[in-house]
Amino acid sequence: MTEAAPQDDGVGALPVPDPEQLLPADLLDALDTLTTEQLRTRRVDCELAEEGVSYARRLLQGRIDILRAELDARDDAAAADLLGSLPSILADGTARADPLHARATRLRVPPDAADYEAAIDAYIGAEHQDVEAHVEGQQTAQLAPIVDRLAALERELSVVRRALFERIDALRDELAARYKDGRADVHGLLH
């Protein structure tokens, strides 16, 4: 799996694959030039990358839940204000998927799960302690930037995830068309 170039901030801080390197956008319109085996390989690569991105998003959402619980437990006006603004901070502003095209997401822990967890904890500054202890030691005013960073990272991961799904769908569609019209043999999968 090819990873995005490391950056100090955002998705580049995580071991997230670059969808463009897995399957360039210009190749999406030319999938018929790939062999069936190349299609299958790229589909598997994109599916594995999507599992990692989805895992990272779930970790982020867990960290946000920890922040939400900590803010809820605090008895001050700043915590109440920040807690009240969480829904708008976390909203990504994109349209929700059509229920007819909803997908069942596999909930697997990727092989590099520990790398994702370490990167996310480092991203929020909790590298050397558990997240709850890190959050409890922060003043309420210091938590707002952490929430903003987590929400921004979650939005970036959502963009990457959508790009991966676009590629997975296109690859699956091309494979299905080949099985349907006989250009690929389904029986070859069984041997």
Beta strands, then each sheet from edge to edge (+ up, - down):
end
